[in-house]
């Protein structure tokens, strides 16, 4: 009986169902389905604000099925390849503007999930996230543009989106090299398309002319021949539309910035000596001379480089300036030179900025805006690399130098300042030591422009522009300390003498530069061997 009882106990401890066997064998093991990544909707978090508790909105994430279950989340267990169920997880957050959710919605549309991919919807949602500079969306959108899925195929745009996704600056040599190669390949392809369409158009027009002549010579017009004429006309019209579209794409191809030839000039020498005259310290003298003559994408000029060289020589030799000359500078070079001056100039210094090159203007809602054009400037209306006067003024305002004079020999140069013209106390006023002592402690931000809101001549002064020739003459013939109002009067006289033979009356302007910190000071040219 004891044996029977022991046997029964042993039997009861060993007997089990097949389901129990499986559960026992797999307890604690990780299933493959637990490791699959799912679209998981986590429950909201309970948070406390003061004495109140509230639950946040449910949060969508990508995670494994096992992790989603552990965290109390929801996911579709048996039909995770269904478009609607996947969208249901992410759509609320995407519509609220979350860039990750927007990108996930785009990826769901791109994959299709049980139906044909919807590339247009994918592109729309990628664009929303890309607008927030979300790298994953930028790259994915670039892929659609590269392949022409849901958007027009545009390899250059794709390349730019890849650049943005990777954080490369637009002037990166890596990007420029790839972009320029792509542009040239596309330009060649479009030019070939235009040439091919021109051939087709020529042949079709010859056929049309021949058919029309035959019809004219026949007494009766057959229906079939008339139909051929109409079909040829329709074919020609379609080809002309296609050619016009291709021409438009060709004209719209950007001219990307390329690195300037040779190494850019280094920063200006910071070791200039202080200047003394008439028992007073005038501080140190610096000049930044910019001559832009050989433009890459618009008409080149004739005189800026020669003007820049001559003016630099006069300032250096006769007036003791420490001079930096930028020849054929792009936008980066021009602005970098202004930035570099911040580390050189001290509060008692003087700075002359001379610009010779193209200028431009554009009308905004409230005013005319002037620009200096670097050599990589595109033709109007594209102002991508133009340097607006507001930028120049802003950089000038940051410079420590007490006295700054800008001399602009360009079209619409007067738009650098909207201040009224500088007021004089009289045409024959003498500039005494008392006058200089009064003006020297005050900050000055002054502008002399070759013209106001008008075009100016590039030539007319021999190898120099009329304005540069007059400016040089005024400086070369001066022997004493020369305040800017007096320089301007001398310049006007030389301009009047030089412009008459050309029958073109330029009107130079002398102003203070508004918004740059002018305090009714002056700028003085002090010859190395001054008689004052």
Phi, psi and omega in degrees: 000323177295319179296322180294318179295317179298321179295321179295320180295317180296320181294320181291334180279344184255336185283131177209164178274162177302321180297321179295323179298315181296315181298318181292322183289330185259001181299128179085354180271150178269126179274153179302320181296335178291336184268355180286139179281131182232164171275106189251135177252103182284151177291158177294157179267143176273120181236159181241133176234105186066235179265003184252144173251146177213161181249128179287166177295153177296146187245124176277139174216162167264124177203178179284159180298320179297316180295322180298317180295315181301324183270008176077021182273175180240144171204161180277116189285322191248353183218056183286352177268014180269130184300312186293319181292323178292318179296326183300329181289320191257341193297319182299315180293324179295316180294337177278356174097013178286121187294326178293317179295320178299319179293320179294320176298317178299318181294324178297314178296322182293322180285331180090314179048073176090357177211178183296140178301144177249089186290329179295316176296321179300313180299320180299315182285324174300320182298322179298314180288324179296328177297343176258016177061035179277116192301317182300319179290320179302314181293315181296320177296321176301321179297320178295318179294323180296322183267347183073037181258111180078351179218160176298139179295127182208093185292330178292318177295321177301316181298319180293322177293321175299319179300313181295320180297324180274356178076018178281136175291157184294336180264015177298135179299324179299312182292315181302316181298312181293318182294317180296321177297318180293319180298314182294322177296317180292321179299316179299316180297315181292321178297322177295320178297318179297315180297319180294319180292325176299318178298312181298317180298319181297316180294316181296320180294324176295317178297318181297316180298317181296317181294320179294323178294320178297317180296322181294324183281343180274147181290322180239149180260118178287149180296320182295317179295318179297322178295321178298320178299314180297319180295319178297318179298318179294320179297315179298318180298318179296316179297320179297321177296317179295320180295318179299319178296318179294319176302318180297318178295322180294316181292332183275353180300128183288150172259100187284153178297136175239150182301141179294149180294137178077170180283141178292153179295145179285176179300156180293148182299122183274006190254029180296152181271149177289142182256138177236141176199147178052034178073014181231152174268127177258004180079191179268153183242126177233153176219136171247114183249124181242121177238109180251112186239313185264094181274146185277325190239352177230174185300136177282165180252179186248331193242344189304319182293318177294318177302313183299317181296314182294317181294320177299318180297315181296314181296321182288312188277318185269329187243003173069025178286147164271119194242137168241130181246126173256119180252124180052066185266142172273181185296321180295316180297319181295312181290325179296323178297320177294320180294319180299329180296334180301327182274359184248316189285141178247167187302333182262010185278168175238142178224128171250126174249119179245125179239126173234122181167190178291144170234162179211167176217154173219144179270129172259187181299325188246343187199172171271137179246130179261157182219149162262137185254117173289172186288344177265014180295141174272161180291150176303148008269005182286115182251028188306315185249008177292149179255109182289150180302329179299325178292318179298314179299317182297319178292320179298320181297334182276348184280142184282340185306138182288323185237121179230130176238126175255128177242115187244112176255078182206161175299138177061027181296333181293345180287355176297336178225140174255006176294152175299159179302149182300134182267136177255154177271355178161151186291331185248023183298143175266142182259094186278174176297325178296320178299313182295320179296328179286321185278326188303320182287349186265142178290143176228138174225095191241155181228130165243121180242150181288339177204161178278245177267055187214159170290160177226164181280140175275338182228196178109348178245041185077237178277358179244164171290162178303316183294312181298321179296319179292319179297315179296318180299318180296320181286321184290327183271355181278144180238348184239186176295125190243104175290156184297320178301323179290319176302318183296320179294320176297319180298317180301318181295317178295322178296318180298318180291324185278331185279335184303312180297336182271354180053037178221111186266101172281150180236090178298157179229149177233118185219165163272153182266109182290144178082007182245004175093030178290140180231036178064032174273194180217169177239129185244131172268121184242107179301151180301321178245069185286143176272352181278000000 
